[in-house]
Amino acid sequence: MAEDSPSPLEEEEKETPIQTCHDFEKVAKHRLPSYAWDYISGGEADTMARNRQNFALYSLRPRVLVDVSVIDTSCTLFGQACKIPFYLSSVAKGRLVTKEGERAFVRSAAKVKTSYLVPTVSSLPLKEVWSAAVEGQHLPFQFYLLNDEKQSFEALREALALGACAVVATVDSNAPRMGAFRASTGTSTGGVFPSPLLTWKRLAEVRNFL
């Protein structure tokens, strides 16, 4: 049986290198199942739209007649040396986009020598996520103090035991996402909410736990 011919977009991908975030989004929308794309691209309520709107107010300051024969973009993130000044954030439910789940994100971060923030709501056991790290790769952990505080601290203890190099606390969360993801899967992506007891004082207690 003859193989299916490449789609116009697949042909375009071969000819046009990905250079911007928009380029990534275009390819992802084509490749991912609709429910996965809706979850990833939907963001939290209107937060993503506001972030983009505000970020668009910034522009790069042009500096001409400067020697750029050698460029160093390295920086320090979460106490770790990185080759580029950005990292992979803690998108939950990684197996929506790849069978390897968060392990694929760990490997991708290692490949470009940056950091990956392991999410509380991982689609894989934390032990499996950390097992994908290469030698010298240190992973920070995103921490939710949930209504079930016992479960939250168990996850934190495990992450620390596995070698988490930093803990990043998420202190807010919007309402459950509705729309196409729920319609496609019959499930809600909500349910991850910080404890109503979470205050500055409580956060200080969490820090002392470390």
N, C-alpha and C positions, 0 to 999 in steps of 0.2 A: 504494500500500500504506500502510495506516495505521501511524503510528509506535507503538512499544510504549509502554504506559502507564508512568509513573514508578513505581518501586518504593516501598513504604511508607517505606523508609529515605531515599530521595531526596527524598520529600515532607517528611520530618522534617528533613532537612538545610536545606531552604529556609526552614522555619519556626523552627528553633532555631539560633542562632549558635554557632559553635565558641568555647568559652571556656576549656576545660581540655585538658591533654594526653590525658586519657581520651577526650574528644570527638574529637580528631584520630585516635586509634587506632581508634575505632569506625568512622569514615568510611573510613580507609585499609584496614581489614580487608575492608570491603565492596567497595572499588574495585579493590584490587590482586589479581593472580593469586595463588593460594595459595602457590606457591613463593617469590614475592617477599615476601609477608607473613611467611612463616616465617623468611626470612633477616633481615628488618628487625626483627621483634619478638623473635626468639630471643636476641639479645644474645650475649654470650660466656659459655658455661657458666652458672654461677650468679651471675655478677658483677652482672647487672642486678637480679636479685631481692634481692641483698644491698644494693645501692645504694638501692633503693626502701625496703627495711626500715629502713635507717639514716636515710634522709632523712625518713621519717615521724616520727622522734623529735624533729624540729625543728618549731617553730611560730612564727608571726609574733607579734611583741610588739605588742599593741594600743596605739595612742597616740590618745587621744580629745582633743577640744577643741584640735585643731591645725589651722591654716589649710592646707587642701589645695586651695585654688582654683587654684594653679599648682603642678604636679608636674613634677619633672625626673628622669627615669630614665637620663639619659645617663651614660656611663662611658668608660673607655679599655680596649680589649682589643687585645693584640698591638701596642701602641703606636699604635693607631688609635682615633679618636673614634667611638663607637657611640651610637645613640639608646636602646638597651635593654641591660640588663645580662646578656645571654646571646647565644650565637652558634650557628651551624649547625656541628655537629661533622663529623668526617671519615668519614662512612659510605661504605664502598667500593661499587663496582659500581653506580653511580647509574642506569645504563640498565635496571636491573631494575624501576625504578619510573616511569621516564619516558624517552621516546625522546630527549629532549634531554640526558639524563644529567646530569653535573655542571654543565653550563651553566645548567640550570634552577635549581640550588641557588645559583649565583653571582647570578643575576638576582633570586631570592627574597630573598637577603640584602641586596642593594642596595635592594630595594623597601622594606624595613623599616629600612634604614640600620644594619645590624649586620655582623658578620664571618662568613666561611665558611672553614673549614679544609680546604684542598684535600688529598684523600687520596693516599697513595702508589699505592694500587691503584685508580686512576681507570679508568673505562670508556671514557674519551676521552683522546686525546693531551693532554698538559699545555698545549700551545700553544692548543688549541681551548678548553680550560677558561678560560684567561686571556683569550681573545678575547671572552668574554662579559661581562667586567667593564666597568662604566660608568666615565666619567671621574671620577677621584678615589677610585675603589674599589681598595683594596689588599688582597691576599689572602695569608694565611700558608700555609705548606706543612707537612703532616704527614710526618715522615721515619722510615722503617724502615731500619735497617742490617741488610740481609738476608744470607743465606749468600752470595749473589752480590754481594759488596761493590762490585765494579766497576759493576754495573747500578745499585746504590743511589746511588753517587756521581754517576753520569751523570744520574739523575733529579734529584738535589739541585742539580747544576750548572745544569740546564735551568730548574728552578724559580727559582733565584736570578737567572738571566739574564732570566727573564720578569718579575722584579720582586717576588718573594716578600718580604713585609714582615717576616716572622718564620719561624723553623723550630721546629716542635714535634716532639720526638723521642719515638716510642713505643718503650718498652724491654722490653715483654713482650707475649705473645700466648698465648691458650689453645689447646687442641687443636682440630682441625678440627671444624666443626659437622656433625653427622650429621642423621638424621631426615628430615623431609619434604622439605627442599630437595634433598638428594641423591637421594631417591626420585623426586621429580618431574622432575629434570633429568638424572639420571645422572652428575652431577658433584659434586665436593666443593668447599666454599667455603674449605677450608684451604689450606695451602701458603705462607702469609705468616708466616714466623717470623723473629724477630731472629737475627742471627748468634750462634753459641755463644761467640764471642770477645768479645761485647759486655760490657764492664765499665765501672766508673767511669773508669778510666784511658783506655779506648778511647773513651768518650763525650767525654772532654776533648780527645782528638785530633780527633774529629769537629767539635767546637766550634772548634778552631783552624783547621779547614778553611774556616770561614766568614770 
